[in-house]
Amino acid sequence: MSTETRDTIRDFLLRELIRNPRIKLGDDDKVISGGLIDSFDLVQVGLFIEERFGFRPDDIDLTVEKMDTVRLMADYVDAHRK
């Protein structure tokens, strides 16, 4: 997981979805199962990934199992971007 990818995703989550940039969000903190965002917000995560990183995540990958932490999201982006 690259630091840039991780920090970009964390900033998006805190500013756009959680709407509180002062929260300390660790790499392995649960954002969906921890109640910070809901499963509907995953659509926004997918759109953000497409806009910022240049590829559209598969809908079947927008799940709690694959996107529940900053680390999982960043690893996914790093593994799938061109």
DSSP file (Angstrom, degrees, kcal/mol; ACC not computed):
  #  RESIDUE AA STRUCTURE BP1 BP2  ACC     N-H-->O    O-->H-N    N-H-->O    O-->H-N    TCO  KAPPA ALPHA  PHI   PSI    X-CA   Y-CA   Z-CA
    1    1 A M              0   0    0      0, 0.0     2,-0.2     0, 0.0    74,-0.1   0.000 360.0 360.0 360.0 125.1    0.0    0.0    0.0
    2    2 A S     >  -     0   0    0     72,-0.2     4,-2.4     1,-0.1     5,-0.2  -0.536 360.0-130.0 -80.7 148.2    1.5    3.3   -1.0
    3    3 A T  H  > S+     0   0    0      1,-0.2     4,-2.8     2,-0.2     5,-0.2   0.889 108.4  53.6 -62.1 -40.4    1.4    6.2    1.5
    4    4 A E  H  > S+     0   0    0      2,-0.2     4,-2.3     1,-0.2    -1,-0.2   0.928 110.2  46.2 -62.5 -45.8    0.0    8.5   -1.1
    5    5 A T  H  > S+     0   0    0      2,-0.2     4,-2.3     1,-0.2     5,-0.2   0.941 114.3  48.4 -61.7 -47.9   -2.9    6.2   -1.9
    6    6 A R  H  X S+     0   0    0     -4,-2.4     4,-2.6     1,-0.2    -2,-0.2   0.925 113.7  45.6 -58.7 -48.1   -3.6    5.6    1.7
    7    7 A D  H  X S+     0   0    0     -4,-2.8     4,-2.4     1,-0.2    -1,-0.2   0.864 111.6  52.2 -67.8 -36.1   -3.6    9.3    2.6
    8    8 A T  H  X S+     0   0    0     -4,-2.3     4,-2.0    -5,-0.2    -1,-0.2   0.920 113.0  44.3 -65.0 -44.3   -5.7   10.2   -0.4
    9    9 A I  H  X S+     0   0    0     -4,-2.3     4,-2.7     2,-0.2    -2,-0.2   0.921 113.0  51.0 -66.9 -44.5   -8.4    7.7    0.5
   10   10 A R  H  X S+     0   0    0     -4,-2.6     4,-2.6    -5,-0.2     5,-0.2   0.927 110.2  49.9 -59.0 -45.4   -8.3    8.6    4.2
   11   11 A D  H  X S+     0   0    0     -4,-2.4     4,-2.6     1,-0.2     5,-0.4   0.916 111.1  49.3 -60.5 -44.4   -8.7   12.3    3.4
   12   12 A F  H  X>S+     0   0    0     -4,-2.0     4,-2.7     2,-0.2     5,-1.0   0.941 112.3  47.8 -60.0 -48.6  -11.7   11.5    1.1
   13   13 A L  I  X>S+     0   0    0     -4,-2.7     5,-3.4     1,-0.2     4,-0.9   0.931 116.0  43.5 -59.4 -46.9  -13.4    9.4    3.8
   14   14 A L  I  <5S+     0   0    0     -4,-2.6     6,-2.3    -5,-0.2     5,-0.4   0.899 123.4  34.3 -68.4 -41.6  -12.9   12.0    6.5
   15   15 A R  I  <5S+     0   0    0     -4,-2.6    -2,-0.2    -5,-0.2    -3,-0.2   0.901 129.7  26.7 -82.6 -42.1  -13.9   15.0    4.5
   16   16 A E  I  <5S+     0   0    0     -4,-2.7    -3,-0.2    -5,-0.4    -2,-0.1   0.830 132.4  21.9 -96.7 -34.7  -16.6   13.7    2.1
   17   17 A L  I  <<S+     0   0    0     -5,-1.0    -3,-0.2    -4,-0.9    -4,-0.1   0.864 133.9  29.4-103.7 -47.6  -18.3   10.7    3.8
   18   18 A I  S   <S-     0   0    0     -5,-3.4    -4,-0.2    -6,-0.2    -3,-0.2   0.794  89.0-151.2 -82.1 -29.7  -17.6   11.0    7.6
   19   19 A R        +     0   0    0     -6,-0.6    -4,-0.2    -5,-0.4    -5,-0.1   0.845  65.1  96.9  60.0  40.1  -17.5   14.8    7.3
   20   20 A N    >   -     0   0    0     -6,-2.3     3,-1.7    -7,-0.1    -5,-0.1  -0.615  46.5-177.3-153.4  89.2  -15.1   15.3   10.2
   21   21 A P  T 3  S+     0   0    0      0, 0.0    -6,-0.1     0, 0.0    -7,-0.1   0.571  78.9  69.7 -68.5  -6.6  -11.5   15.7    9.2
   22   22 A R  T 3  S+     0   0    0     -8,-0.1     2,-0.1     2,-0.1    -8,-0.0   0.597  72.3 106.8 -86.5 -10.6  -10.4   15.8   12.9
   23   23 A I  S <  S-     0   0    0     -3,-1.7     2,-1.0    -9,-0.1    -3,-0.1  -0.451  75.6-126.0 -66.2 138.3  -11.2   12.1   13.6
   24   24 A K        -     0   0    0     -2,-0.1     2,-0.7     1,-0.0    -1,-0.1  -0.786  32.1-173.7 -86.8 104.2   -8.1   10.0   13.9
   25   25 A L        -     0   0    0     -2,-1.0   -11,-0.1     4,-0.0     2,-0.1  -0.887   7.9-155.0-106.7 108.0   -8.7    7.2   11.3
   26   26 A G    >   -     0   0    0     -2,-0.7     3,-1.1     1,-0.1    44,-0.5  -0.295  29.6-105.4 -78.2 165.1   -6.1    4.5   11.4
   27   27 A D  T 3  S+     0   0    0      1,-0.2    44,-2.6    43,-0.1    45,-0.3   0.810 120.0  35.8 -59.5 -31.9   -5.2    2.2    8.5
   28   28 A D  T 3  S+     0   0    0     42,-0.2     2,-0.3    41,-0.2    -1,-0.2   0.249  83.8 124.7-111.3  12.1   -7.1   -0.7   10.1
   29   29 A D    <   -     0   0    0     -3,-1.1     2,-0.6     1,-0.1    41,-0.4  -0.551  67.8-116.3 -71.0 135.7  -10.0    1.1   11.7
   30   30 A K        +     0   0    0     -2,-0.3     6,-0.3     1,-0.2    39,-0.2  -0.616  34.4 178.3 -76.4 117.7  -13.3   -0.4   10.5
   31   31 A V  S   >S+     0   0    0     37,-3.3     6,-2.8    -2,-0.6     5,-1.0   0.805  79.2  28.4 -92.0 -31.2  -15.2    2.3    8.6
   32   32 A I  T > 5S+     0   0    0     36,-0.6     3,-1.9     4,-0.2     7,-0.1   0.910 128.5  37.2 -92.6 -59.9  -18.3    0.3    7.6
   33   33 A S  T 3 5S+     0   0    0      1,-0.3    -2,-0.1    31,-0.1    -3,-0.1   0.718 115.8  58.5 -67.1 -17.7  -18.6   -2.4   10.2
   34   34 A G  T 3 5S-     0   0    0     34,-0.2    -1,-0.3     3,-0.1    -2,-0.1   0.465 115.6-116.7 -87.3  -3.1  -17.5    0.3   12.7
   35   35 A G  T < 5S+     0   0    0     -3,-1.9    -3,-0.2     2,-0.3    -4,-0.1   0.562  82.3 117.4  84.5   9.3  -20.4    2.5   11.7
   36   36 A L  S   <S+     0   0    0     -5,-1.0     2,-0.3    -6,-0.3    -4,-0.2   0.862  87.8   7.5 -78.1 -35.1  -18.5    5.5   10.3
   37   37 A I  S    S-     0   0    0     -6,-2.8    -2,-0.3    -5,-0.0     2,-0.2  -0.908  78.8-128.8-134.0 165.7  -20.0    5.0    6.8
   38   38 A D    >>  -     0   0    0     -2,-0.3     3,-1.2    -3,-0.1     4,-0.5  -0.634  32.8 -96.8-112.8 175.5  -22.7    2.8    5.5
   39   39 A S  T >4 S+     0   0    0      1,-0.3     3,-0.9    -2,-0.2     4,-0.4   0.786 121.3  61.5 -63.0 -27.0  -22.9    0.3    2.6
   40   40 A F  T >> S+     0   0    0      1,-0.2     3,-1.2     2,-0.2     4,-0.6   0.815  94.0  63.7 -68.2 -28.6  -24.5    3.0    0.5
   41   41 A D  H <> S+     0   0    0     -3,-1.2     4,-2.1     1,-0.2     3,-0.3   0.704  83.6  77.6 -66.9 -18.6  -21.4    5.1    0.8
   42   42 A L  H <X S+     0   0    0     -3,-0.9     4,-2.6    -4,-0.5    -1,-0.2   0.821  86.5  60.1 -61.3 -29.4  -19.5    2.4   -1.0
   43   43 A V  H <> S+     0   0    0     -3,-1.2     4,-2.2    -4,-0.4    -1,-0.2   0.927 105.9  47.1 -61.2 -43.9  -21.0    3.8   -4.2
   44   44 A Q  H  X S+     0   0    0     -4,-0.6     4,-2.5    -3,-0.3    -2,-0.2   0.874 109.7  53.4 -65.0 -37.4  -19.3    7.1   -3.5
   45   45 A V  H  X S+     0   0    0     -4,-2.1     4,-2.7     2,-0.2    -2,-0.2   0.933 109.0  49.5 -61.1 -45.6  -16.1    5.3   -2.7
   46   46 A G  H  X S+     0   0    0     -4,-2.6     4,-2.2     1,-0.2    -2,-0.2   0.908 111.7  47.7 -60.0 -43.6  -16.3    3.5   -6.1
   47   47 A L  H  X S+     0   0    0     -4,-2.2     4,-2.5     2,-0.2    -1,-0.2   0.887 111.6  51.1 -65.6 -39.0  -16.9    6.8   -7.9
   48   48 A F  H  X S+     0   0    0     -4,-2.5     4,-3.3     2,-0.2     5,-0.4   0.929 109.4  49.9 -63.3 -45.5  -14.0    8.5   -6.0
   49   49 A I  H  X S+     0   0    0     -4,-2.7     4,-2.5     1,-0.2     6,-0.7   0.922 111.9  48.8 -59.4 -43.9  -11.7    5.6   -7.0
   50   50 A E  H  X S+     0   0    0     -4,-2.2     4,-1.1    -5,-0.2    -1,-0.2   0.936 117.1  41.0 -61.6 -46.3  -12.7    6.0  -10.6
   51   51 A E  H  < S+     0   0    0     -4,-2.5    -2,-0.2     2,-0.2    -1,-0.2   0.924 125.2  33.4 -68.8 -45.2  -12.3    9.7  -10.7
   52   52 A R  H  < S+     0   0    0     -4,-3.3    -3,-0.2    -5,-0.2    -2,-0.2   0.860 129.5  30.2 -83.1 -36.9   -9.1    9.9   -8.7
   53   53 A F  H  < S-     0   0    0     -4,-2.5    29,-0.3    -5,-0.4    -3,-0.2   0.469 102.0-118.3-109.8  -3.4   -7.2    6.7   -9.7
   54   54 A G  S  < S+     0   0    0     -4,-1.1     2,-0.3    -5,-0.5    -4,-0.2   0.674  77.9  84.9  82.5  18.9   -8.5    6.2  -13.2
   55   55 A F  S    S-     0   0    0     -6,-0.7    -2,-0.2    26,-0.1    -1,-0.2  -0.995  70.2-122.9-148.1 153.7  -10.3    2.9  -13.1
   56   56 A R        -     0   0    0     -2,-0.3    -9,-0.1    -6,-0.1     2,-0.1  -0.838  28.1-131.0 -97.4 121.7  -13.8    1.7  -12.1
   57   57 A P        -     0   0    0      0, 0.0     2,-0.1     0, 0.0     5,-0.1  -0.402  31.2-102.4 -66.1 145.7  -13.9   -0.9   -9.4
   58   58 A D    >>  -     0   0    0      1,-0.1     3,-1.9    -2,-0.1     4,-0.5  -0.460  25.8-125.8 -65.0 139.7  -16.1   -3.9  -10.1
   59   59 A D  G >4 S+     0   0    0      1,-0.3     3,-1.3     2,-0.2    -1,-0.1   0.848 110.2  60.5 -56.5 -34.9  -19.4   -3.7   -8.3
   60   60 A I  G 34 S+     0   0    0      1,-0.3    -1,-0.3     3,-0.0    -2,-0.1   0.672 100.2  56.8 -69.7 -14.0  -18.8   -7.1   -6.7
   61   61 A D  G <4 S+     0   0    0     -3,-1.9     2,-1.9     1,-0.2    -1,-0.3   0.574  80.5  90.5 -90.6 -10.4  -15.7   -5.7   -5.1
   62   62 A L    <<  +     0   0    0     -3,-1.3     2,-0.3    -4,-0.5    -1,-0.2  -0.509  66.7 121.6 -86.5  71.8  -17.5   -2.9   -3.3
   63   63 A T  S  > S-     0   0    0     -2,-1.9     4,-1.8     1,-0.1     3,-0.4  -0.838  77.8-110.3-129.8 163.5  -18.2   -4.9   -0.2
   64   64 A V  H  > S+     0   0    0     -2,-0.3     4,-0.9     1,-0.2   -32,-0.1   0.894 117.4  57.9 -59.0 -40.7  -17.5   -4.7    3.5
   65   65 A E  H  4 S+     0   0    0      1,-0.2    -1,-0.2     2,-0.2     3,-0.1   0.829 118.3  29.4 -61.7 -32.8  -15.1   -7.6    3.1
   66   66 A K  H  4 S+     0   0    0     -3,-0.4    -1,-0.2    -5,-0.1    -2,-0.2   0.574 130.8  32.4-104.5 -11.7  -12.9   -5.8    0.6
   67   67 A M  H  < S+     0   0    0     -4,-1.8    -2,-0.2    -3,-0.1    -3,-0.1   0.085  76.1 111.7-135.8  25.5  -13.4   -2.1    1.6
   68   68 A D  S  < S+     0   0    0     -4,-0.9   -37,-3.3   -37,-0.1   -36,-0.6   0.610  79.5  34.2 -84.0 -10.9  -13.9   -1.9    5.4
   69   69 A T  S  > S-     0   0    0    -39,-0.2     4,-2.3   -38,-0.1     5,-0.2  -0.924  81.2-113.0-137.2 163.3  -10.6   -0.2    6.2
   70   70 A V  H  > S+     0   0    0    -44,-0.5     4,-2.8   -41,-0.4     5,-0.2   0.906 119.1  54.1 -59.0 -41.5   -8.3    2.4    4.6
   71   71 A R  H  > S+     0   0    0    -44,-2.6     4,-2.8     1,-0.2     5,-0.2   0.925 108.0  48.1 -60.9 -46.0   -5.7   -0.4    4.2
   72   72 A L  H  > S+     0   0    0    -45,-0.3     4,-2.2     2,-0.2    -1,-0.2   0.919 114.1  46.8 -61.9 -43.5   -8.1   -2.6    2.3
   73   73 A M  H  X S+     0   0    0     -4,-2.3     4,-2.5     2,-0.2    -2,-0.2   0.934 114.3  46.5 -64.3 -45.9   -9.2    0.2    0.0
   74   74 A A  H  X S+     0   0    0     -4,-2.8     4,-2.8     1,-0.2   -72,-0.2   0.902 112.1  50.4 -65.4 -41.4   -5.6    1.3   -0.6
   75   75 A D  H  X S+     0   0    0     -4,-2.8     4,-2.0    -5,-0.2    -1,-0.2   0.909 111.0  50.2 -61.8 -41.1   -4.4   -2.2   -1.3
   76   76 A Y  H  X S+     0   0    0     -4,-2.2     4,-1.4    -5,-0.2    -2,-0.2   0.944 112.3  46.5 -61.5 -48.6   -7.3   -2.7   -3.7
   77   77 A V  H >X S+     0   0    0     -4,-2.5     4,-2.1     1,-0.2     3,-0.6   0.947 112.9  49.0 -60.6 -49.5   -6.4    0.5   -5.6
   78   78 A D  H 3< S+     0   0    0     -4,-2.8    -1,-0.2     1,-0.2    -2,-0.2   0.845 112.6  48.7 -61.7 -33.3   -2.7   -0.3   -5.8
   79   79 A A  H 3< S+     0   0    0     -4,-2.0    -1,-0.2    -5,-0.2    -2,-0.2   0.744 119.9  35.9 -77.0 -23.2   -3.4   -3.8   -7.0
   80   80 A H  H << S+     0   0    0     -4,-1.4    -2,-0.2    -3,-0.6    -1,-0.2   0.591  88.9  99.9-111.1 -12.6   -5.9   -2.7   -9.7
   81   81 A R     <        0   0    0     -4,-2.1   -27,-0.1    -5,-0.2   -26,-0.1  -0.469 360.0 360.0 -80.9 153.6   -4.6    0.6  -11.1
   82   82 A K              0   0    0    -29,-0.3    -1,-0.1    -2,-0.1   -28,-0.1   0.435 360.0 360.0 -83.4 360.0   -2.8    0.7  -14.4
